[in-house]
C-alpha cells in the first residue's frame, strides 16, 4: 500500500478498497465455516469449494470451533508479541474490543452491554481445554509473561487452574470464546501458547457463561462494520477484523445448533457426566 493510500485509510477510515477486501475475506471465512457446519454443503453458493469432496463418514462439524480458535490465536499472539517486544507495558480491554464507538455513539455500548451479558444457566460445570477452545487474555506486562513462559507448563510445574482469585474467566456463546475477565491473564496466555491446561466453567464455579445469541437478531458484521439488520445502517466499526470473524462464526454455530458441549466431550472425557440438554 502506497503512502498516500495509507494516510487516507488512517484519516478517513472509509477506504472503499479496504472495505471491499475485508468483505471478501469475511465471505471466504463464512464459506469455510458453512462447509464445516453443513452436512449437505450448497456448492452453488460457494464455488471455491466445488473441488473439495464431502466424505460424510469423516464429517466433523466441531471443526468450526477451531476456525474461531484461529482468529482468537491471532488476537492473543499479536498481544503477546507486542508485549514482549514493546518498550513499555501496555493495557487493553478485551470485552469492549468487539466494538469501537466514537464519543458521539458511546451510549450505544450500554444497549449492547445489556444484551452482551446474558447469563447462561448451566446446572453442572464443563471442562474446557486451552489447547482446543478459542481463548484470549489481556497480556500487558513483560516480566509476568516471561516468567509464565519460563516456569509454567513444565514437567516440574504443570499448568493448573487456580481456584482462588488468581484465575477468573468467562465463556461467551455461541462462538465459544473464553475470555479472561479479571485475573489470570498472563498464566492463561501461557497455557494457550503452550497448548496445556484446562478450566472449569459454569455450574457453581467462579467462571461464568454468557449467551450472545440475542445480538445476532439485531446486528451483523460485514467485514469492517457492525450493522443493524433491520436497515443495514452502521452501528460502529469493529475493533479488529478478527473479533468480527469470531462473531460471525458464532452465528453459524447458532444457525446449525452445533453443540459446544459435545465438542468439549470429544476433547476432554472429564466432562462426560454433564447434562447435555443445556447445549442442544
N, C-alpha and C positions, 0 to 999 in steps of 0.2 A: 504494500500500500504506500502510495506517494505521500510526501509530507503534507501537501495541501489537503488531500483526502482525509488524512489522519486528523488534522486540525478541524476540518468540517465535521467529522464524526464526534470529536470531543465536545465541540461547542454547540452543535445543532442537535445532536442526539437523534436525528431523523434521516440519516443517510439511507436512501432507498436501496442502494446496492447491499448494504449490510443487513437491512431488514429482510430483503428477498433471500439472501444467503441463509440467514437464521431460520426462515420459514422452510427452506428446502431441507436444511439439516433436521429440523423437527419432523418433517414428513418422513424422512428416512428412518428416524428413530421410531416413529409411530408404526411404520411398515414392519420393522423388525419386531416390535412389541406385539403387533397383531399376529404376525406369523407364529410367534411363540405361543400366544394365548389361544389361538383358534385351532381346533382340531381339523376343521374344514376351512382352509385358508382361501379367501377370494383372490385369485391371481389376477383377475381383471382390474382390480383396484390398485395393485402394486406390482406392475410388470417387472420390476427389478428382481423379483423373487421367482419368476417363472422357471428359471433353470435349477431351482433348489427342490429336489424331490421331497415329498412328505411321506415319511415312513411312520404310519400310525403305531406300529409296535414299539417304536422308540420315542413316541411323543411325550414330552415333558413340559407342561405349561409353567411349572415352577421356575423355569429358567428366566422368566420375566423379572423375578426379583434380583437376579444377577445383573440384568440390564440396568436396573435402578442403582445397584451397587457400583457399577462402572462410573456413573456420574457422581455418586457420593464419594467414591475414592478420588476422583479428580478434585473435588472440593477440599477434602481433608489433606490430601497430599500436597496440594498447592499451598495450603496454610502451613503445613509442616515445613515445606521448603522455604517459604518466605520467613518463617520464624528462625530457622537455623542459619540462613544466610544474611538476614537483615541486621542492621546496625543497632536497632532499638527493639525492645519488647513491644508487642502490639496487642490490640484487643479488637474484637468484633462480636456482634450479637447475632448468632445464627438464626434464632427463631424469627427474626424480622428480615432476614436476608431473602426470604421468598419474595418479598415485595419492596419496592423502592418508591417512597412517596416524597414529593416535594413539600415545602412548607404549606402551600395552599391546600393540598389534599391530605394533610396529615390526619385529619379527622376520620378518613376512611379506614385507617388501621383499626380504630376502635370497633367499627362494624365488623370487619373481617376477623378481628380478635375474638369476638363473641362466637363466631362460627368455627374458628380455628381450634378453640379449646372446648370441644365437646367430649366430656369423659366417657370412656367406653368401659362398661362394667363387665369384668371377667371374673367369675367366681374363683377359678383356680389360676395359678401362676403359669407362665410359659417361659421356657428357656430359649434364649436366642444366642447364637454363636457369632462372635465378632468377625470370624472369617467368612461367614455366609451372608449376614444381614447388612443392608446398606446402613452405614453409621457415620456420623460426623461429630466432631467436638471442636471446642473453641480453644485452639492452641495459640499461645502468645508468649510464653517465657522459655527462652533458650535453655537455661540451666535445668529447669524441671523436665523439659523434653529430652535433653541429653542424658540425664540420669535415668529416665524411664527406658530409653533405648538401650542403655548400657546395663541396667540392673534388673529390669522386669522382663518376664517371659524367658528366663534362662533355666537350665536344668536345676540349678541351686535355688532359684527364686521364681517358680512358675507364676504366671499371671492368674490372679484370682479376684473375684468380685469382693469389694469391701462393703459390708452391710451396715456401716455407720455413715457418718456424714461425708465420707471421702468419695463416695460414688452416688450420683443421682442423675437418672436419665428419664426420658420419655420416649414412647414409641408412637409414631404417628401413622395411622392407617388411612386409606388403603395402600399407600405406597411403601409401607413397612420401613419407614425411615426412623432409625434410632438416633436420638439427639441428646447429647449431654447438656442438661438444662441448668445445672448449678455447679457441681463439683465432680472431679474425676477426669477432667479434660485431657490432661497430659498422659495419664496412665492408660486411659481408654484409647487414645490416639496410638499409643504404643501397641496395644492389643490389636488394633486394626492393621497397623503397619506390619506386625509380625504374624498376623492371622492366628492369634491364640486368644483363649478366654471366652467365657460366656456370662450372660447377665440374665437374671430372672425378673420379668416384668409382670404386671397385673396381679390379681388376687390381693393378698394382704402385703405385698411388697411395697417398698417406698417408691418404686418406679411405676409411673402411671402410663396408661394407654389413652390416646385421644383419637377421635374419629373425625376426619376432614371431609367426609363424604358430602356434606351439605354444600360445600364450596363448589363442587362440580356442577351442581344445578344452576349456580349463579355466574360462574366465570370459567374462562379457559385461557390457555397460554398459546400465543400464535408464533412463538419463536423469538419475540422481542418484548411484547407487551402482554399483560393480563387484560382481557376484555370481558365486558358484560355479554352474556349470551343472548340477552333479550334484544339488544340493539347494536351489538358489536362495537360499542363505544369503549374507549380506552379507560381502564381503571388506573393502572400505573405500569411502569416499566418493571420488568423482572430484575432482581438484583444481580442475577447471573443466569446464563443460558442453562447451566447445569441444574440449578434449582427448578427452573421451568420444565426441563425434561423429566425430572423426577416426578413433578406434579402431574404431568400428562401421562406418564406410565401408570401412575396410580389410578387414573381414570379408566384405563383399560383393564387393570386388575379388578376394579369395581364392576365394570361393564360385564365381564365374563365370570364374575363371582369366584375368582381364584383364591383358594384358601391359604392364607398366610400360616395358619395353624398347621395345616398338612405339610406345608413347606418346612416348618420347624421340626415337625415329627420326622421328616425324611432326613434331616441333618443332625438331629440330636434325639436319641431314644430316651433320654431322661424325661422328656415331656410326654411319654406315651399314655399317662393316666389322665390327661386333660379332657375336659368335656368339649367335644368337637362342635356342638351346636352353636357355640358363640361365634364361630367364624364361617358358618355356612350361609 
